[in-house]
């Protein structure tokens, strides 16, 4: 019987303990690479809870300090270091497969540099010396990893033995090539690699004129498919050697690549690393010598496009990646070299990944999870947002989501087709039913959608604000039909006679706009916990003035899919211990 129990426990946790993929995301300078280094160290040295302080306050206190102690005690016995796959190294592998003439044109165009200068660097530098282009087995590995064919490409035994040395050689190339590019022009490395990634996602290869190439939708998954081939071959190698496969991807900045791995692997977790703006800017400017204008340009490149074009699919969009993350980690960069708080959070969640349900959630996680659950009630076809208002002790007082006022019909339940063919007074406003210019524009949109076909049976919902602004040729936000999630949560307190919330907290899955920020300030909200790392003008203009400034706290913890996956036990902990006790008695 004891042997059977042993097998039960082993089977329940075997997949978790043998195969894990972590995808790191976050803005450049937030600490993704630092996190990957921590995870890839052969020995994870974990700080004691008394050594964890931020702004002269304990980082973990009360029950959270007890939870941390249990998590670290478990991880010290069960840690296995990770293999890092850097997305930049995968792009390097594509670079080495690109014809030199095309590469010269690409670098010259990105950096606005004379072709001859670039050619001189490629002829004399690491590009011409790297063994990846000369060593036969490395050439064969590159060919199988990068070239996309219908059949799966598996490495043979000899190639498999050289996979780790190959990855190390590519990493060395990336480091040296970065230096050479930055010597040609300040921060050229980052711009060139970002554009190279965009080119691969747009047309499947690195081309200097990629923006003029026809967008090939299948190319969106070119990079993740290449990464997955590396993962599969690493798994084959480790299974042969009877070793676990723990992999960290540094760093995912395209949401469709994150979705690819989430759909493919249940053992995949997307982790956002978030640093305070002030710390991050200081780090970029002092350590990496960025100018303020370069930081602003970097922010624009990484935050995604604001209009609907094919660029939305193949460019970086860190904002969306952070929004969809399973785990959010706070990484203060105010002390160079002090990574204790980062290490502590990685330890907390890694212990839960290996052993779900080992500890219970924090109060912050519990409240944000409610907000995350609320947002799916929204009928907005643009963006769903949830909000929760609590007292100072995290007792929930009201919830809200962005939606139309009670008694009106949400946007996702209305359609252009219906608007055109009926005059339903409940669904559609007097303006929508009678304004001739608006109806004409709505009908034009309906015809466009019908022309491209609607074989899928989708409802042809529309955004009134977008149509009205298109009609007026303006960008007015007052035409939205919906109340904001935070606003809705505040109004529930008034509507149903709730208690006062002065000194309380607001949790939001986004970040409050200027209008909601003013309402929160007026209500005396003391803490605003948010996920969106791009809070806009409301932070500097509303919250950073006056005598009752609320504390703005970027959310840290597991939420959404990650919350359930990490905190739901596979077996009652008492039963697990009883099984282990029974085994020892036999």
C-alpha positions in Angstrom: 0.0 0.0 0.0 2.8 2.4 0.9 4.3 2.0 -2.5 1.0 2.8 -4.2 0.7 6.0 -2.1 4.2 6.9 -3.2 3.3 6.5 -6.8 0.1 8.6 -6.4 2.1 11.5 -4.9 4.8 11.1 -7.5 2.4 11.0 -10.4 0.4 14.0 -9.2 3.4 16.3 -9.1 5.7 14.6 -11.7 4.8 16.8 -14.7 5.2 20.0 -12.6 8.6 18.9 -11.3 10.0 17.8 -14.7 8.8 20.3 -17.2 8.2 24.1 -16.7 8.3 27.0 -19.2 8.4 30.5 -17.9 8.0 33.4 -20.3 9.3 36.8 -19.0 7.8 40.0 -20.3 8.2 43.7 -19.3 9.5 47.0 -20.6 13.2 47.2 -21.4 15.1 48.0 -18.2 12.5 46.5 -15.9 14.7 43.4 -15.1 13.7 40.5 -17.4 17.3 39.6 -18.0 18.1 39.9 -14.3 15.3 37.5 -13.5 16.4 35.0 -16.1 20.0 35.1 -14.6 18.5 34.4 -11.1 16.6 31.4 -12.4 19.5 30.0 -14.4 22.0 30.2 -11.5 23.1 26.7 -10.4 22.3 27.6 -6.8 19.4 29.9 -5.8 20.4 31.8 -2.7 17.2 33.1 -1.1 17.0 36.1 1.3 15.5 35.7 4.7 12.2 37.6 5.2 13.9 40.1 7.6 16.2 41.1 4.7 13.3 42.1 2.5 12.5 45.8 2.8 11.3 48.5 0.4 10.9 52.2 1.3 11.9 51.4 4.9 8.9 49.0 5.2 8.9 45.1 5.4 8.1 43.7 1.9 6.4 40.7 3.5 4.6 41.2 6.8 2.0 39.4 8.9 0.7 36.1 7.3 2.6 36.9 4.1 5.9 36.5 5.9 4.8 33.0 7.1 3.8 32.1 3.6 7.2 33.2 2.3 9.0 31.1 4.8 7.0 28.0 3.8 7.6 28.7 0.1 11.4 29.1 0.5 11.7 26.1 2.7 10.1 24.0 0.0 12.1 25.5 -2.9 15.5 25.1 -1.2 14.8 21.3 -1.4 13.3 21.3 -4.9 15.0 24.0 -7.0 16.4 23.1 -10.4 18.1 25.8 -12.4 16.6 26.9 -15.7 18.0 26.9 -19.2 17.6 30.5 -20.6 16.4 30.9 -24.2 16.9 34.6 -25.1 14.6 35.8 -27.9 17.5 38.1 -29.0 19.7 35.0 -29.4 17.0 33.4 -31.6 17.0 36.6 -33.7 20.8 36.3 -33.9 20.4 32.9 -35.4 18.2 34.4 -38.1 20.7 37.2 -38.6 23.4 34.6 -39.2 21.2 33.0 -41.8 20.7 36.3 -43.7 22.8 37.1 -46.7 25.5 39.6 -45.9 24.5 42.1 -48.5 20.9 42.2 -47.2 22.2 42.5 -43.6 24.4 45.5 -44.6 21.4 47.2 -46.2 19.2 46.5 -43.1 21.7 47.8 -40.6 22.5 50.9 -42.7 18.8 51.7 -43.0 18.0 51.3 -39.3 21.1 53.3 -38.1 21.2 55.7 -41.1 24.9 54.7 -41.5 27.0 54.5 -44.6 27.1 51.0 -46.2 30.9 50.8 -46.3 31.1 51.4 -42.5 28.7 48.6 -41.8 30.4 46.3 -44.3 33.8 46.9 -42.6 32.3 45.8 -39.2 30.8 42.6 -40.7 34.0 41.8 -42.5 36.3 42.2 -39.5 34.1 41.6 -36.5 32.3 38.7 -34.8 30.1 38.1 -37.8 33.0 36.8 -39.9 34.7 34.9 -37.0 31.8 33.1 -35.3 32.1 29.3 -35.4 28.3 29.1 -36.0 29.0 29.8 -39.7 32.0 27.4 -40.0 31.6 24.4 -37.7 29.6 21.8 -39.6 27.4 20.6 -36.7 26.5 24.2 -35.8 25.6 24.9 -39.4 23.4 21.8 -39.4 21.7 22.7 -36.1 21.0 26.3 -37.4 19.5 24.9 -40.6 17.1 22.6 -38.7 16.1 25.2 -36.1 15.6 28.2 -38.4 14.3 26.7 -41.7 10.5 26.2 -41.6 9.3 23.1 -43.2 6.0 21.2 -42.9 7.7 18.2 -41.1 9.2 18.5 -37.7 12.9 18.8 -37.6 14.6 16.6 -35.0 18.3 16.7 -34.3 20.3 13.5 -34.6 22.4 12.2 -31.7 25.5 14.1 -32.7 23.7 17.4 -33.2 21.7 16.9 -30.0 25.0 16.6 -28.0 26.1 20.0 -29.4 22.8 21.8 -28.9 23.8 23.5 -25.6 27.3 24.5 -27.0 25.5 25.9 -30.1 23.2 28.0 -27.9 26.2 29.2 -25.9 27.9 30.2 -29.2 24.9 32.1 -30.4 24.7 33.9 -27.0 28.4 34.9 -27.3 27.8 36.2 -30.9 24.8 38.3 -29.6 27.0 39.9 -26.8 29.8 40.7 -29.2 27.6 41.9 -32.0 25.7 44.2 -29.6 29.0 46.0 -28.8 29.9 46.4 -32.5 26.5 47.7 -33.4 26.5 50.2 -30.5 29.9 51.4 -31.6 28.4 52.2 -35.0 25.6 54.2 -33.5 24.2 54.8 -29.9 21.6 52.1 -29.0 21.7 50.7 -32.6 21.6 47.2 -31.2 18.2 47.6 -29.6 16.6 49.3 -32.7 18.2 46.8 -35.1 17.0 43.7 -33.1 13.5 45.1 -32.6 13.2 45.7 -36.3 14.7 42.3 -37.1 12.0 40.7 -34.9 9.3 42.7 -36.6 10.6 41.7 -40.0 10.6 38.0 -39.1 7.0 38.3 -37.8 5.9 40.1 -40.9 7.5 38.1 -43.7 9.3 35.2 -42.1 12.9 36.5 -42.6 15.1 39.5 -42.1 14.6 42.0 -45.0 15.7 45.6 -45.1 12.4 46.6 -46.9 10.2 44.4 -44.7 7.6 47.1 -44.2 7.0 47.1 -48.0 6.7 43.3 -48.1 3.3 41.6 -48.2 2.2 40.7 -44.6 2.2 36.9 -44.3 0.0 36.1 -41.3 1.7 32.7 -40.7 4.9 34.6 -40.0 3.5 35.8 -36.7 4.4 32.4 -35.3 7.8 32.1 -37.0 9.8 33.0 -33.9 7.8 30.9 -31.4 7.8 27.9 -33.7 11.6 28.2 -33.8 11.8 28.5 -30.0 9.5 25.5 -29.7 11.8 23.4 -31.9 14.6 24.3 -29.5 12.4 23.3 -26.5 11.4 20.0 -28.0 15.0 19.1 -28.7 16.1 20.1 -25.2 13.3 17.9 -23.9 14.6 15.0 -26.0 18.2 15.6 -24.7 17.1 15.8 -21.1 14.8 12.8 -21.2 17.8 10.8 -22.6 19.9 12.0 -19.7 17.0 11.5 -17.2 17.0 15.3 -16.3 14.2 17.8 -15.8 13.5 20.5 -18.4 13.1 23.9 -16.8 13.2 26.7 -19.5 12.9 30.5 -19.2 12.2 32.6 -22.3 13.8 36.1 -22.1 11.8 38.1 -23.1 8.4 37.9 -24.8 7.2 41.3 -26.0 4.6 40.2 -28.6 1.2 39.1 -27.2 0.6 36.5 -30.0 3.9 34.8 -29.2 2.8 34.6 -25.5 -0.6 33.2 -26.6 1.2 30.6 -28.8 3.0 29.1 -25.8 0.0 29.4 -23.5 -2.1 27.4 -26.0 0.6 24.9 -26.5 1.7 24.1 -22.9 -0.2 23.9 -19.7 3.1 24.2 -17.9 3.7 27.7 -19.4 3.5 30.8 -17.2 3.8 34.4 -18.5 5.5 36.5 -15.8 5.7 40.3 -16.1 8.6 42.1 -14.4 7.7 45.6 -13.5 10.0 48.3 -12.2 8.9 51.8 -10.9 9.2 54.4 -13.7 11.7 56.4 -11.7 14.0 53.4 -10.9 13.7 52.1 -14.5 14.5 55.5 -16.1 17.5 56.0 -13.8 18.7 52.5 -14.6 18.5 53.1 -18.4 20.1 56.5 -18.2 22.9 55.8 -15.7 23.8 52.2 -16.5 23.0 52.0 -20.2 23.6 55.7 -21.0 20.2 56.3 -22.5 19.2 59.9 -23.1 15.7 60.9 -22.0 14.6 61.2 -25.7 15.8 57.6 -26.3 13.8 56.3 -23.3 10.7 58.0 -24.7 11.3 56.5 -28.2 11.8 53.1 -26.6 8.5 53.5 -24.8 6.7 54.2 -28.0 8.2 51.3 -29.9 7.4 48.8 -27.1 3.9 50.0 -26.1 2.1 48.9 -29.3 0.3 50.7 -32.1 -2.7 52.9 -31.4 -4.5 52.2 -34.7 -5.8 49.0 -36.2 -3.3 47.8 -38.8 -1.3 44.7 -39.5 1.4 46.3 -37.4 -0.6 45.3 -34.4 0.2 41.7 -35.1 3.9 41.8 -35.8 5.3 44.6 -33.7 6.1 44.6 -29.9 3.3 45.4 -27.6 4.5 45.1 -24.0 1.4 46.7 -22.6 -0.8 43.8 -23.9 1.8 41.2 -22.7 1.7 42.6 -19.2 -2.2 42.7 -19.2 -2.3 39.0 -20.1 0.4 37.9 -17.7 -0.3 35.1 -15.2 2.1 36.5 -12.6 3.2 40.1 -11.9 6.5 40.7 -10.1 7.6 44.0 -8.7 11.3 44.7 -9.2 12.6 47.9 -7.5 15.9 49.0 -9.1 16.7 51.7 -6.6 19.8 49.8 -5.4 22.1 48.5 -8.1 23.0 44.8 -7.5 20.3 44.3 -4.8 17.9 41.7 -6.3 16.5 40.4 -3.0 12.9 41.4 -3.6 13.0 40.0 -7.1 14.5 36.7 -5.9 11.9 36.5 -3.1 8.9 36.8 -5.5 10.4 34.4 -8.0 10.9 31.9 -5.2 7.3 32.3 -4.0 5.8 31.6 -7.4 8.3 28.9 -8.5 7.4 26.9 -5.3 3.7 27.2 -6.3 4.4 26.2 -9.9 6.1 23.0 -8.7 3.6 22.4 -5.9 0.2 24.2 -6.4 -1.6 25.0 -3.2 1.5 25.0 -1.0 0.4 28.4 0.4 -2.6 30.6 0.1 -2.9 33.9 -1.8 -2.1 37.4 -0.4 -4.9 39.9 0.3 -3.7 41.9 -2.8 -4.0 38.9 -5.0 -7.4 37.9 -3.6 -8.9 41.4 -4.3 -7.4 41.8 -7.7 -8.7 38.3 -8.7 -12.2 39.5 -7.9 -11.6 42.6 -10.2 -10.3 40.2 -12.9 -13.4 38.1 -12.6 -15.7 41.2 -12.8 -14.2 42.5 -16.0 -15.6 39.6 -18.1 -19.1 40.9 -17.3 -18.3 43.9 -19.5 -20.2 44.3 -22.8 -17.6 46.7 -24.2 -16.2 45.4 -27.5 -13.0 47.4 -27.1 -11.6 46.6 -23.7 -12.9 44.9 -20.6 -11.9 46.4 -17.2 -12.9 45.3 -13.7 -12.6 47.2 -10.4 -13.1 46.5 -6.7 -13.4 48.9 -3.8 -12.4 47.7 -0.4 -11.8 49.2 3.0 -8.3 49.6 4.4 -8.4 45.9 5.5 -9.2 44.6 2.0 -12.8 43.8 2.9 -14.8 44.2 -0.4 -17.4 46.9 -0.4 -18.3 47.1 -4.1 -17.4 45.9 -7.5 -17.7 47.3 -11.0 -16.9 46.7 -14.7 -17.1 49.1 -17.7 -20.5 48.9 -19.2 -23.6 50.9 -20.1 -26.0 52.0 -17.4 -28.5 49.5 -16.0 -31.5 49.3 -18.3 -29.5 49.9 -21.5 -28.2 47.3 -23.9 -24.4 46.6 -23.9 -22.5 47.2 -27.1 -21.7 43.5 -27.7 -25.5 42.8 -27.8 -26.2 45.4 -30.5 -25.3 45.1 -34.2 -25.0 47.2 -37.4 -27.3 44.7 -39.1 -29.9 45.1 -36.5 -29.5 48.9 -36.4 -30.1 49.0 -40.1 -33.2 46.8 -40.2 -35.0 47.6 -37.0 -35.9 50.7 -35.0 -35.8 49.1 -31.5 -36.3 51.9 -29.0 -34.7 49.9 -26.2 -31.6 48.8 -28.0 -30.9 52.0 -30.0 -31.0 55.6 -29.0 -33.2 58.3 -30.6 -30.0 59.7 -32.2 -29.0 56.4 -33.7 -32.5 55.8 -35.1 -33.0 59.3 -36.5 -29.7 61.0 -37.3 -29.4 60.5 -41.1 -25.6 61.2 -41.4 -24.9 58.7 -38.6 -27.1 56.0 -40.1 -25.5 56.5 -43.5 -22.0 56.0 -42.0 -23.1 53.0 -40.0 -24.6 51.4 -43.2 -21.3 52.0 -45.0 -19.5 50.0 -42.3 -22.1 47.3 -42.5 -21.6 47.0 -46.3 -17.8 46.8 -45.8 -18.2 44.0 -43.3 -20.6 42.1 -45.6 -18.3 42.5 -48.5 -15.5 40.6 -46.7 -18.0 38.0 -45.8 -19.6 37.0 -42.5 -19.6 33.2 -42.9 -18.5 32.7 -39.3 -21.8 34.0 -37.9 -20.2 36.8 -35.9 -22.5 39.5 -34.6 -21.5 42.8 -36.3 -21.3 44.8 -33.1 -20.1 48.4 -33.3 -18.7 51.1 -31.0 -20.9 54.2 -31.0 -18.0 56.4 -29.8 -15.8 55.4 -32.8 -18.5 56.0 -35.3 -19.5 59.4 -33.8 -15.8 60.5 -33.7 -15.3 59.4 -37.3 -18.4 61.4 -38.3 -17.2 64.5 -36.5 -13.5 63.9 -37.4 -12.6 64.2 -33.7 -11.3 62.0 -30.9 -13.8 62.9 -28.2 -14.1 60.5 -25.3 -17.4 61.9 -23.9 -19.4 60.0 -26.5 -18.7 56.6 -25.0 -21.9 54.8 -23.9 -20.2 53.0 -21.0 -19.4 53.9 -17.5 -15.8 53.1 -16.5 -15.3 50.2 -14.1 -14.0 52.3 -11.3 -16.9 54.8 -11.7 -19.4 51.9 -11.7 -17.9 50.5 -8.5 -18.1 54.0 -6.8 -21.8 54.4 -7.9 -22.8 51.0 -6.5 -21.8 52.3 -3.0 -24.2 55.3 -3.5 -26.9 53.3 -5.2 -27.2 50.6 -2.5 -26.3 52.6 0.6 -22.8 51.3 1.1 -20.5 52.3 4.0 -18.0 55.1 3.7 -14.7 54.1 2.0 -12.4 57.0 3.1 -9.0 55.5 3.7 -9.9 52.4 1.6 -8.5 50.9 -1.6 -9.3 50.7 -5.3 -8.2 47.7 -7.3 -8.4 48.0 -11.1 -7.3 45.7 -13.8 -6.2 48.7 -15.9 -5.3 52.1 -14.3 -7.7 54.9 -13.6 -8.2 57.7 -16.2 -8.2 61.4 -15.2 -12.0 61.4 -14.6 -11.9 58.3 -12.3 -8.8 59.5 -10.6 -10.5 62.7 -9.5 -13.4 60.7 -8.2 -11.1 58.4 -6.2 -9.3 61.4 -4.8 -12.6 63.0 -3.7 -13.7 59.8 -2.0 -10.5 59.7 0.0 -9.2 56.4 -1.5 -5.8 55.8 0.2 -4.4 53.1 -2.1 -4.9 52.5 -5.8 -3.6 49.1 -7.0 -3.4 48.7 -10.8 -2.0 46.4 -13.4 -1.5 48.7 -16.5 2.1 50.0 -16.5 1.1 53.0 -18.6 -1.1 55.0 -16.2 -1.0 58.2 -18.3 -1.6 61.8 -17.2 -3.8 60.8 -14.2 -0.7 59.9 -12.1 1.3 63.1 -12.5 -1.6 65.5 -12.9 -4.2 64.3 -10.3 -2.5 62.0 -7.8 0.7 63.9 -7.3 -0.8 67.1 -6.0 -2.8 68.2 -3.0 -2.7 67.2 0.7 -4.4 63.7 0.5 -2.2 62.0 -2.1 -3.1 58.3 -2.5 -0.4 55.7 -2.8 -0.2 54.2 -6.3 0.9 50.5 -6.2 1.5 48.4 -9.2 -0.1 45.0 -8.6 2.2 42.1 -7.7 1.0 38.5 -7.6 -0.8 35.8 -9.6 -4.1 36.7 -11.2 -6.6 35.2 -13.7 -5.5 31.8 -15.0 -2.4 31.9 -12.9 -4.3 32.4 -9.7 -6.3 29.2 -10.1 -3.4 27.2 -11.5 -1.1 28.1 -8.6 -3.3 28.3 -5.6 -5.7 25.3 -6.2 -4.4 22.2 -4.6 -4.2 19.0 -6.7 -4.9 17.1 -3.5 -5.9 18.2 0.0 -2.6 19.0 1.9 -3.7 16.9 4.9 -4.3 13.9 2.6 -0.9 14.4 1.0 0.8 14.4 4.4 -1.2 11.4 5.6 -0.1 9.5 2.5 3.5 10.3 3.2 3.1 9.3 6.9 1.5 6.0 5.8 4.5 5.3 3.5 6.9 5.8 6.4 5.0 3.4 8.6 5.2 0.5 6.1 
